[in-house]
């Protein structure tokens, strides 16, 4: 009896924590962490040319940063047929993102940029960003469910776009900076975060629309957040970049023609060996002449 009570208390506590985390306000602390890391990624991609580019082309630099800071909202608006200018409707978000952009690119001695590269600081910022990512995934699934309640695919796509939109929008951001690399996009090579957000969105859709995942929403949200934090910390601390590779390879081998391709190659190799053996075996007439 005591064990049952303790278990119920633990579940109630987890649900309470999940509800509290779910209702956290993202502005300004979590948004600041997101804007900082995204802006630093853009500067890292520019490499040594970041200083010269930011001073010669400040408008392009600012616009590319805004595209990445609000990439999730741009992509979700595009998928749902909403105005693409919607992400700019809140001036406080634009001002905060602009302030972060200015500090990363123009702060004296690159103090802000160098500060974000310190490992403990980067870990804390990344944890805050994963809180923001979980919030965006849940928000995307919920918003799409209101517009398309009977389309699970749309809900999953919008949730994934809200959580990992930066990777999809990156070619457009590069084009704004005068760089065009169409072969580097999420559709060809999905990143770890896109895969994780896809799984998280699927879990939320199953929890909301089916009987396969029968659990309180706040508990599922807490589990999704732990799922995101686990992969983020594994990547930062242990450099685990492709944890799903074994499962992807197995799936492709079983369901995407891998087995049949291997069987075809084995049959072709066997035929070639038989033909080679026939060519090397001497004929009976040749033996008599010898």
Secondary structure in CASP SS format (residue, H / E / C, confidence):
PFRMAT SS
TARGET T0000
AUTHOR 0000-0000-0000
METHOD secondary structure of the structure
MODEL  1
X C 1.00
X H 1.00
X H 1.00
X H 1.00
X H 1.00
X H 1.00
X H 1.00
X H 1.00
X H 1.00
X H 1.00
X H 1.00
X H 1.00
X H 1.00
X H 1.00
X H 1.00
X H 1.00
X H 1.00
X H 1.00
X H 1.00
X H 1.00
X H 1.00
X H 1.00
X C 1.00
X C 1.00
X C 1.00
X C 1.00
X C 1.00
X C 1.00
X H 1.00
X H 1.00
X H 1.00
X H 1.00
X H 1.00
X H 1.00
X H 1.00
X H 1.00
X H 1.00
X H 1.00
X H 1.00
X H 1.00
X H 1.00
X H 1.00
X H 1.00
X H 1.00
X H 1.00
X H 1.00
X H 1.00
X H 1.00
X H 1.00
X H 1.00
X H 1.00
X H 1.00
X H 1.00
X H 1.00
X H 1.00
X H 1.00
X C 1.00
X H 1.00
X H 1.00
X H 1.00
X H 1.00
X H 1.00
X H 1.00
X H 1.00
X H 1.00
X H 1.00
X H 1.00
X H 1.00
X H 1.00
X C 1.00
X H 1.00
X H 1.00
X H 1.00
X H 1.00
X H 1.00
X H 1.00
X H 1.00
X H 1.00
X H 1.00
X H 1.00
X C 1.00
X C 1.00
X C 1.00
X H 1.00
X H 1.00
X H 1.00
X H 1.00
X H 1.00
X H 1.00
X C 1.00
X H 1.00
X H 1.00
X H 1.00
X H 1.00
X H 1.00
X H 1.00
X H 1.00
X H 1.00
X H 1.00
X H 1.00
X H 1.00
X H 1.00
X H 1.00
X H 1.00
X H 1.00
X H 1.00
X C 1.00
X H 1.00
X H 1.00
X H 1.00
X H 1.00
X H 1.00
X H 1.00
X H 1.00
X H 1.00
X H 1.00
X C 1.00
X C 1.00
X H 1.00
X H 1.00
X H 1.00
X H 1.00
X H 1.00
X H 1.00
X H 1.00
X H 1.00
X H 1.00
X H 1.00
X H 1.00
X H 1.00
X H 1.00
X H 1.00
X H 1.00
X H 1.00
X H 1.00
X H 1.00
X H 1.00
X H 1.00
X H 1.00
X H 1.00
X H 1.00
X H 1.00
X H 1.00
X H 1.00
X H 1.00
X H 1.00
X H 1.00
X C 1.00
X C 1.00
X C 1.00
X C 1.00
X H 1.00
X H 1.00
X H 1.00
X H 1.00
X H 1.00
X H 1.00
X H 1.00
X H 1.00
X H 1.00
X H 1.00
X H 1.00
X H 1.00
X H 1.00
X H 1.00
X H 1.00
X H 1.00
X H 1.00
X H 1.00
X H 1.00
X H 1.00
X H 1.00
X H 1.00
X H 1.00
X H 1.00
X H 1.00
X C 1.00
X C 1.00
X C 1.00
X C 1.00
X C 1.00
X C 1.00
X C 1.00
X C 1.00
X C 1.00
X C 1.00
X C 1.00
X C 1.00
X C 1.00
X C 1.00
X C 1.00
X H 1.00
X H 1.00
X H 1.00
X H 1.00
X H 1.00
X H 1.00
X H 1.00
X H 1.00
X H 1.00
X H 1.00
X H 1.00
X H 1.00
X H 1.00
X H 1.00
X H 1.00
X H 1.00
X H 1.00
X H 1.00
X C 1.00
X C 1.00
X C 1.00
X C 1.00
X C 1.00
X C 1.00
X C 1.00
X H 1.00
X H 1.00
X H 1.00
X H 1.00
X H 1.00
X H 1.00
X H 1.00
X H 1.00
X H 1.00
X H 1.00
X H 1.00
X H 1.00
X H 1.00
X H 1.00
X H 1.00
X H 1.00
X H 1.00
X H 1.00
X H 1.00
X H 1.00
X H 1.00
X H 1.00
X C 1.00
X C 1.00
X C 1.00
X C 1.00
X C 1.00
X C 1.00
X H 1.00
X H 1.00
X H 1.00
X H 1.00
X H 1.00
X H 1.00
X H 1.00
X H 1.00
X H 1.00
X H 1.00
X H 1.00
X C 1.00
X C 1.00
X H 1.00
X H 1.00
X H 1.00
X H 1.00
X H 1.00
X H 1.00
X H 1.00
X H 1.00
X H 1.00
X H 1.00
X H 1.00
X H 1.00
X H 1.00
X H 1.00
X H 1.00
X H 1.00
X H 1.00
X H 1.00
X H 1.00
X H 1.00
X H 1.00
X H 1.00
X H 1.00
X C 1.00
X C 1.00
X C 1.00
X H 1.00
X H 1.00
X H 1.00
X H 1.00
X H 1.00
X H 1.00
X C 1.00
END
